[in-house]
Amino acid sequence: MVYLAFSIILLTSFFGMFFIFYRKIPLMLTFEFPKKSAILKIKHKIKELNPLKDFSLEIFLQKWIARIRIFSLKVDNLTFNWLKKLRERQILKEKLLKKKEKSEDYWEKIKKEIK
């Protein structure tokens, strides 16, 4: 009895699937399937996703040369500041030496005047 119920359900489901498939055949025939193979589709997608497709060597070189120029200007500015500080120190040392010489001369003059 159970086999009879299962076989009836099986036959009706096959009949239902056949009926749905029969009704959808005209709709399926209207579809246009692409003629490209799967390999060509994959190649096309890889070309679209290529991150280097907009790469320009000239722009890359321009950017790097600009960065090198900025770096060299920073180093030049740093060395200029060092040189400026060294010159200021030298000028201060010379002024101090002149003051010492003047002060020594001053006392020497006073000693001579006293004698």
RODO-2510 file (C-alpha; in nm, 4 decimals, decimal comma):
residues 115
     n   res          X          Y          Z
     1     m     0,0000     0,0000     0,0000
     2     v     0,2828     0,2361     0,0884
     3     y     0,4563     0,1499    -0,2404
     4     l     0,1421     0,2386    -0,4321
     5     a     0,1227     0,5832    -0,2640
     6     f     0,4913     0,6502    -0,3314
     7     s     0,4641     0,5417    -0,6937
     8     i     0,1589     0,7677    -0,7477
     9     i     0,3461     1,0639    -0,5973
    10     l     0,6487     0,9814    -0,8128
    11     l     0,4454     0,9613    -1,1346
    12     t     0,2556     1,2851    -1,0649
    13     s     0,5784     1,4719    -0,9842
    14     f     0,7388     1,3474    -1,3095
    15     f     0,4252     1,4500    -1,4992
    16     g     0,4333     1,7943    -1,3296
    17     m     0,8015     1,8417    -1,4174
    18     f     0,7376     1,7379    -1,7772
    19     f     0,4410     1,9786    -1,8010
    20     i     0,6431     2,2747    -1,6632
    21     f     0,9361     2,1928    -1,8911
    22     y     0,7042     2,1630    -2,1940
    23     r     0,5530     2,5062    -2,1220
    24     k     0,8961     2,6745    -2,0776
    25     i     1,0580     2,5386    -2,3965
    26     p     0,9438     2,8324    -2,6158
    27     l     1,0726     3,0804    -2,3578
    28     m     1,4062     2,9021    -2,3369
    29     l     1,4433     2,9066    -2,7139
    30     t     1,4162     3,2855    -2,7207
    31     f     1,7320     3,3215    -2,5097
    32     e     2,0478     3,3995    -2,6994
    33     f     2,3381     3,2180    -2,5509
    34     p     2,6749     3,3830    -2,5866
    35     k     2,9069     3,2120    -2,8291
    36     k     3,2237     3,3022    -2,6417
    37     s     3,3982     3,0270    -2,4630
    38     a     3,4585     3,0387    -2,0916
    39     i     3,8324     3,0926    -2,1450
    40     l     3,7716     3,4029    -2,3558
    41     k     3,5365     3,5385    -2,0891
    42     i     3,8005     3,4874    -1,8220
    43     k     4,0675     3,6551    -2,0356
    44     h     3,8392     3,9507    -2,0964
    45     k     3,7636     3,9880    -1,7258
    46     i     4,1350     3,9731    -1,6415
    47     k     4,2047     4,2487    -1,8938
    48     e     3,9287     4,4618    -1,7379
    49     l     4,0610     4,4065    -1,3855
    50     n     4,4248     4,4728    -1,4767
    51     p     4,5550     4,7267    -1,2202
    52     l     4,8410     4,8296    -1,4483
    53     k     4,6323     4,9213    -1,7524
    54     d     4,6490     5,2926    -1,6618
    55     f     5,0190     5,2770    -1,5685
    56     s     5,2322     5,5407    -1,7331
    57     l     5,6078     5,5250    -1,7006
    58     e     5,6458     5,8971    -1,7685
    59     i     5,4109     5,9964    -1,4877
    60     f     5,5850     5,7495    -1,2555
    61     l     5,9243     5,9041    -1,3379
    62     q     5,7878     6,2578    -1,2949
    63     k     5,6618     6,1737    -0,9475
    64     w     5,9892     6,0131    -0,8400
    65     i     6,2013     6,2968    -0,9778
    66     a     5,9802     6,5472    -0,7947
    67     r     6,0244     6,3505    -0,4712
    68     i     6,4027     6,3408    -0,5170
    69     r     6,4045     6,7148    -0,5853
    70     i     6,2040     6,7860    -0,2697
    71     f     6,4394     6,5656    -0,0678
    72     s     6,7465     6,7422    -0,2069
    73     l     6,5919     7,0833    -0,1291
    74     k     6,5268     6,9727     0,2291
    75     v     6,8876     6,8553     0,2652
    76     d     7,0108     7,1810     0,1104
    77     n     6,8034     7,3834     0,3558
    78     l     6,9355     7,1784     0,6472
    79     t     7,2995     7,2254     0,5444
    80     f     7,2382     7,5977     0,4874
    81     n     7,1052     7,6303     0,8449
    82     w     7,4069     7,4408     0,9811
    83     l     7,6435     7,6673     0,7894
    84     k     7,4588     7,9766     0,9103
    85     k     7,4874     7,8654     1,2737
    86     l     7,8584     7,7917     1,2317
    87     r     7,9197     8,1387     1,0855
    88     e     7,7241     8,3004     1,3693
    89     r     7,9341     8,1104     1,6234
    90     q     8,2519     8,2198     1,4474
    91     i     8,1400     8,5827     1,4493
    92     l     8,0572     8,5609     1,8199
    93     k     8,3976     8,4089     1,8927
    94     e     8,5712     8,6880     1,7014
    95     k     8,3734     8,9520     1,8905
    96     l     8,4648     8,7921     2,2223
    97     l     8,8312     8,7860     2,1242
    98     k     8,8193     9,1534     2,0288
    99     k     8,6550     9,2398     2,3598
   100     k     8,9241     9,0484     2,5478
   101     e     9,1971     9,2246     2,3535
   102     k     9,0348     9,5599     2,4178
   103     s     8,9962     9,4838     2,7850
   104     e     9,3616     9,3754     2,8089
   105     d     9,4683     9,6874     2,6220
   106     y     9,2596     9,8954     2,8542
   107     w     9,4303     9,7617     3,1637
   108     e     9,7671     9,7908     3,0002
   109     k     9,6984    10,1569     2,9246
   110     i     9,5888    10,2210     3,2796
   111     k     9,9024    10,0528     3,4149
   112     k    10,1205    10,2670     3,1895
   113     e     9,9388    10,5824     3,2925
   114     i     9,9784    10,5010     3,6590
   115     k    10,3528    10,4498     3,6299
***
